[in-house]
Amino acid sequence: MRAGTGRTVAPRRPLHRHFLPAPERAEPPIPTPTLPTPSRPEPGQDWFRDLYPGEPETCRRELRPFLLNLFHLALLLAVFQVFKIEERPFQGHTFKTLVTLALLALPAHYLAPLRWKKPIFLAASVAGLFLVAGAWASTIVLAVAAAFIGACFLPVPWAVRASICAAMAIAIACARPSLAAAGIPGDAWTIAASMLMFRMIIFLYELKHARAPESPLDAAGYFFLLPNYCFFHFPVVDYRTMQRGYFAADVHATQARGLAMMFRGTLHILAYRLVYQRLLISPAEVQGMADLAGHVVCNYLLYLHVSGQFHLACGMLHLFGYQLPETHHRYLLATSFTDYWRRINIYWKDFMVRIFFNPVVFRLKRWPRPMALAAATAVVFLATWLLHSYQMFWLCGAWGLTVPSALFWGTLGVLVAINVQLDARRPPAQRVASEPARGFGARAIAALGRSARVLGTFTAIAILWSLWSSPTLGAWLDMIGRGLGGSWAFPTPAGLVDAIFGGAHGG
């Protein structure tokens, strides 16, 4: 053969290596294009952007977005000052005081390491308590909260801890008149109750099902929430949701979302003020259908005050890194009673589903599904009625177990139960939202149908709401009669007796 055309013979392998796998040939490396790496500051070069050891990326600090959020919070504080948002005779400037405290504490909370953020928030919350309630009432609140939280961490079985908390609540309820006569301010019990009456139920539930011990710092931060001292009717924040949402997203996006919630709550408060001061018709002024419709609609729209307060409260928590879900979702546009239950006071709905509905359905899993759903729905609305009365006792000093409230929650429970049964029987394919129809006529028909459902749900809820807000069933029937007939009045028991016996005598 000529030079350059012969075969290259592989070197012979030793005998003891003949049956071993042949060594793999090293493939030449594939050249990869070199991309310019983003320039990041070395540790110490940009101290403001540096993360402390162990901090997540969501905690990274940015000067420009933080200052922008701080500026927006200052603008909201100016709006609160101009429009006197949440200034009431018995509270004064409480809300503005707490917002000002949040504005002052936010830079220190933002710049501090992650392990110090929760203590700083707790310190700001306790400081807000003393600024709002005073030294004497705040000391009582701290003592009561420490007793309840300490009972939750006792080294005894869960049932004993829950019994101790229930016994303390009953003892305080029974001794409340005597304690008031002894000079203990009533604000102390109102604030302590708004902190403990529902969130203690959730916390005990978490302790029962938790896989690991809970932190006392997390427990204290869960009960001492800064906006709670202004809004006694406070949303039932879920403990686990609050802990999971802590710096779960970029802190600047979380703060911006909280500011948007606070702005939305301000709009709700202003709309409530317009309805209450300019549009509301009192029950005594109802004379005819127009007055009745005006009273029913405007009386229902007074709930804008509650939804506005909830938006303001949860928005303030967002400023300190707690990413929480929305409290209400366009509840005036509900298309059914189950849809209304899902949209209004979402925190309460989640609380009732978790504590009552799911356990009842699980216990009745051997029952037919319609019966289990009906029983669970009945338990939920019975508990809702009782717990609302329990809340009224702690906040107002009187139980709200009235006939109108029982009829309201009973009727609403029946309507929701009917919708639950209809939804359960509907095929799963129909529960998923279908694609919008392409034709203009089909879209128009669908829009009209949805509008009719929204109008029907709104009308039914508004009528039930007027019943709930009425002091007695007779007063509500009297108002309805004057609205429908213009002159009909609900007869008194004595009038009914006279009519019965007078008719019998005349016959």
Secondary structure, 3 states (H helix, E strand, C coil): CCCCCCCCCCCCCCHHHCCCCCCCCCCCCCCCCCCCCCCCCCCCCCCCCCCCCCCCHHHCCCHHHHHHHHHHHHHHHHHHHHHCCCCECCCECHHHHHHHHHHHHHHHHHHCCHHHHHHHHHHHHHHHHHHHHCHHHHHHHHHHHHHHHHHHCCCCCHHHHHHHHHHHHHHHHHHHHHHHHCCCCHHHHHHHHHHHCCHHHHHHHHHHHCCCCCCHHHHHHHHCCHHHHCCCCCCCCCHHHHHHCECCCCHHHHHHHHHHHHHHHHHHHHHHHHHHHHHCCCHHHCCCHHHHHHHHHHHHHCCHHHHHHHHHHHHHHHCCCECCCCCCCCHHHCCCHHHHHHHCCHHHHHHHHHHHHHHHHHHCCCCCHHHHHHHHHHHHHHHHHHHHHHHHHHHHCCCCCCHHHHHHHHHHHHHHHHHHHHHHHCCHHHHCCCCCCCCHHHHHHHHHHHHHHHHHHHHHHHHHHHHHCCCCHHHHHHHHHHHHCCCCCCCCHHHHHHHHHHHHHHC
